């Protein structure tokens, strides 16, 4: 499904591991000593493997005799990163806040913001021993199973968008002010910074002009918890069942417009199969996958929200944001600090994603 790691399995897919001996900054003895001091019940000896997938934050499996953990790191020292990027501290905070809620998340054990230990910040959470579905067409499933999986996915994003912010202690999780001014400013800034190391994209320049002029009026924008990268392969499922046991990859989460967050998720229905991992052109009824209109209706019934008709803005905004992220991948690859071996290929897709955003800005889509 379309997302920040198009064409390459993201962190949540745990798409195989490799030895971590190609990671010179990873001081395993120092890490093991830190875990012993900061993670309750930790028992070595420690073995470390690196997950292959993901473009954003290097992710490792920490294996001990009693259990396995996951360590999520920034890709480099703070001084080398784009402003506001790779916010693993926010990931750790939001998952800790959601523990025990209707939103399933892995348990976060500890956060290390001191770069002196490994040269970058990181946090440690439980490893979820479940299934991740990579292709939304779910080719190995029956129509009934596909329908159940899509309904559970719908229920989970609805649970995110109906979190009680005060009860969760997340009322201050987003900056005050106009949500779209803030978001468009952030991604424009990050895109511009990335262009120091990657070619500028004409469609991005057009979107930078078009999006602020077509954003919803501030007094019409809701404020809810939003995931920012909600898609099928950022969910961990019980094996052979349509039950979500973990929502991962909260790096882009904030307080913002749930309708834009839902529209990002809905991009799967308009993106093509293949590198973008979409559903466009698939016979949905035959496959047991709900039509977008029906999927929206289930979300509306669960949340009490109305999806509305601003699809061209929502889709264009999300593809602009995604292209800015991918331009950052390209920039990190050019600087030699990308977290995935496939970063060059992924960064090269930024113009294609931006062009789709500009196309939908002009054409839109009707339910």
N, C-alpha and C positions, 0 to 999 in steps of 0.2 A: 504494500500500500504506500502511496506517495508519502514521502517524509524526508527528514533531514539527512538520511543516509541512503538516498535512492540508489538501488542497484547493489548495495552492500549491506549484509545483515547488521543491524544496529546492536547496541549493547544488550538489549533485552533478548535478542535471539540466542545469545551464547553460542554462536555459530562455530563451534570448535575452538580448541585452544592450541597454543604452541608453547614451547619452552620460553621462559622469560630471560634467557641469557643474552638476548639481543637488546636488552634494556639496561644500559650501563649505570643509569642513575638509581636503579632499584637495589638498595642495600638490604638484603633479606635478613641478616642478623639484627640490624637496627630495627627493622620493621617488626620482627618477632618479639624483640624486647619491648617495643612500644605496645603491641597487642597484649602482651602478658600484663602490662601495667594498666591498660585502658579498657579492655574488653572482658566483661565478667564471664568467668568460666572458661576462658581461653586456655587450651592445653596444646603445646607443641608436641613433636617437632612440626615445623611449617614447611610446606612445599608450595611454590608459586607457579602458576601458569597464566599466560596472557590470552584473553579472548581475541579472536581474529577480527571480529566485526566492529563497526562503529567508526565514525569519522571525528567525533567531537572530543570525548574524554577517554584516555586509556583505561581499560577495565581488566581486572585480574581476578582469577579464582585463587582463593587462599584455602589450601587443603590441610586439614589436621586430622589426626586419628578419630576424634569424636564427631567432627562435623566440617562442613565447608562454608566459607564466607565469600563475599564479593567485595573487592576494593575498587573504588571509582576515583580517578585522579584527574587533576587538571593536566593538560598536555605539556605544560612547561611552567617555568617561574612566572609570577604575575607580571613582571616587567616586560615579558615577551608577548603578552596576550592583548587582544583587542579589548577596549573598554567594555565592561559589563558581560564579557563572554565567559562561558565555562563555569557557571555559578554553581559549583558543587555544594557550596555552603547552603544555598537555597534548597537544593535537592534534599539534603539531609534534614533541613528544618521542616519542610513540608511533609515529608514522609513520617517524621517523628510526630508531627501534629496530627496526622491522620490515623495513627495507630489506634485500632479499636473502633474506628468509624465504619460506615457503610462502604467506604472506598478501601479495597484491599491493597496493602502495601507491605513490602518486606520490613522486618525490624531493623532499624538503624542502631548500631552498637556504639560507634564513636566517630568523631570528626577531628581531624588534625589540620589546623590552619597554619602551623609552624612549618615553614618551608625548610628549616634547617635539617629536618630529619631525612627527607627524600628529595628535596629540591622543588617540591610542589605540594599543594594542599591535597588532601584526600579524605574519604570517609569509608567506613566499613559497615556492610549490612549483611543480612542473611542471604545465603544462596537458596533460591527457590527451585526445588526439584520438581519441575513440571514441564509442560509442553508449550512451545511457541509456534504459532501458525504464521508462516512467512508469506504465503501467497493468498490473497483474499478470495481467490476462486476456490480454495480448499478442495483441490482435485481428488484427494483420497477420501473425502467424506461423502455421505449420502445427502440428498436434498434436505431431509429432516434434520440431520446433524448441522448442516450449514445454517438453516433457519434458526436453530437453537443457539448457535455460536453468535450469529449476528444480533439476536435478541439480547443475549447476555452482554455483548459489547455495548449495545444501546443503553442497557440498564446501568452499566458502569459509568459511562460518561454523564448520564443523568444524575447519578449519585455525586459525582465530582461537582457538578454545577448547582447542586442543592446543599452543599456543605454549609453548616451554620458557622460563619466566620468567627463569631464571638466565642462560641463553645470550643472551637478548635484553636483559639488563640492566634488567628490569622488575619485579624482586622487590619493590621499594619503591613501585610505581606506585599502590597502594591503601593507604589508611590502615588501621592495625591495629584489631582489635576486631570486634564482631558486625556483619556486613555489613548485615543488615536494620535493625538499630538505627540504624546510620550513615545508610543510604539514606532510611529513613522519616523520620528526624530532619531530614535535609537538605531533602527535598522538602516536608515540613510547614513548615519554617522559610521556604522560598522562597514557598510558597503564602501563608502568613500575611503575609509582607512585601508580596506583590503585592496583597493585599486592601486595602491602603491606597489603591490606585488602581483597583480593580475589585471588583464585588460578590462577597460570599462565596457559596459554593455548598453547598447542603445535603448533596448526595451526598459531597462532599469531607469534610465534618465526620463523616459516618458512616464513611467509609473510614479516617479518622485514628484512630477508635476501634477499628475492626474489624481492621485489618491487623496491628498489633503483637500482638494476642491470637491471631492465626492464622498467624504467621510460622513457618517451619521452625526446629527447635531448632538453635542455633549449631553444635553438634558434627556436624550432618548436612549442613552447607553446604560445598560445594566452593569452592576459590579458584582461579580461572583469569582470564585476560585476557578481558574482555567489552567489546563494542563500544558497547552502550547505545542504538543507533539503527539496527540492522541491518535493512535492507529492500531490496527490488529496486532502487528508484530512488536508493539511495546507492551503487550499483555502476556502474562504467564498464566497458563490454564492447567487445571487438573488433567491428568492423562485420561484420554478417551471420554472426557465429559465436558459439557459446555458450562464450566464454572471458572470464573476469573479468580486466581489466587494472588495476583500481584500486578499492580500498575507501576511501570518503571519509567525511567528517563524523564525526570521532572525538571530538567535544566531550564526549560523555557517557561515554567509555570509562574503565574503572577495573579493579581486580582485584575480582572478585565471583563471584556464582553463575552459572555458565554455563547452568543450566537456566532461570533467570529470563530471561536474555538470549535464549535460544532461544524461550521462550514469547512474548516481545515480538515476535519475528520471526513466530511462528505466529499472532499476532492477525489476520493477513491472511485466514486461513481462516474466522474468525468475524465479521469486520467486513463490512458491506455494501459493494457497489460505490458509486460516486459520490464524495462528498466524502471518505469514509474510505478509498477505494481498496482495498476488500477483495474477497473471493471468495465470500462467503456467497450461497447460492442459485445459483451457477454449476454447470453440469453438468461437473464436473471430468474425469470419465472421457472424455467426448466431446471435451473440449478438449486432452487429453493432459497435464493438470496432475495431479500426484499427490494422492491423498487425504491428509489430515493424518496419518492412521495410518501410511501408507506413507512419507511424508516423515520422520516421526519415526524410523521403523525404519532408514532410510538414515543419518540423523544418529547414531543409536546405534551402528550398525556402524562408522562412521568414527571415532567418539570413544571408544568403550568405555563411554560414560555411559548411564544409564538415565533416560529422561525422567520416568517415574513418574506419579503420579495427582494431583498438587497443582495442577491447572490453575486451579481457582477462585482460589487465592491468587496464583499467578503472573500470571494475567490481570488480576485486580483491582489488584495492585501496579503492573503496568506502565501500566494506564490511569490510576491515581492519579498516577503520575509524569508521564505525558503531560499530564494535565489541569493539573498544577502548572506545567508548562512553558508551556502555552497561556495560563494565567492570567498568567504573566509577560509573554507577548506582549501581552495586553490591557493590562497595567499600563504597559508601555513605550509602547504606542500612546497611552494617556491622557497620558503625560508628553511625548509628541512625540519619542521617541528610538527608535521601532521601526525595524528595518532593512528592512522590506518595506511597499510601498504597500497590501498586503492584510491588514495586521496587525489592523485593527479586526475584520474578518470572521473571521479566524482565532481571535482571542481570544474571540470570541463563541461559539465551538464548545466551549469548556472545560466548561460545564455538561453538554452532551450526552455528552462523553467520560467525565466523572466518573460520570454516571448509568449508562452502560454498565458501568463498572467495578463499581459497587455491585450492579448486576443480576447480573453474573457471580460476584461474591463470594458471593451467596446461592444462585445456581443452578448455577454451575460448568458444565463441559463434559466429556464423556467421549470418548475417542478411538474 
